Amino acid sequence: MKLYVLSFGAGLLVGVVYSLLNVRSPAPPVVALVGLLGILLGEQLVPVAKRLLAGHTLTVSVLHEDGARHLFGHLPGRDGKDAAG
C-alpha cells in the first residue's frame, strides 16, 4: 500500500509543478481513465459468468481474490507470508 501512496504523492507533486510552470499534463483526460477502468472491470465479467454457468457459487472472497489480483497486480504483503515471517 505504501507504494501506491508514494506513487500518488509523486504524481500530485508533478501536477503542482506542471501547474506552476503553466505546462499542460501529457496524461490522458479523465474520460480516458474511466474507460480504462471500464475495460478492467469488464474483463472480470467473463470469468464470473463462466463460474456461474459451471454451477459454482459466487462468493465475495472469490471476487476479492481473483478480481483484486487482476486489477491491482501484485500488492505488497500478499505473497502468502504472514506479517511476522
Secondary structure, 3 states (H helix, E strand, C coil): CHHHHHHHHHHHHHHHHHHHCCCCCCCCCHHHHHHHHHHHHHHHHHHHHHHHHCCCCCCHHHHHHHHHHHHHCCCCCCCCCCCCC
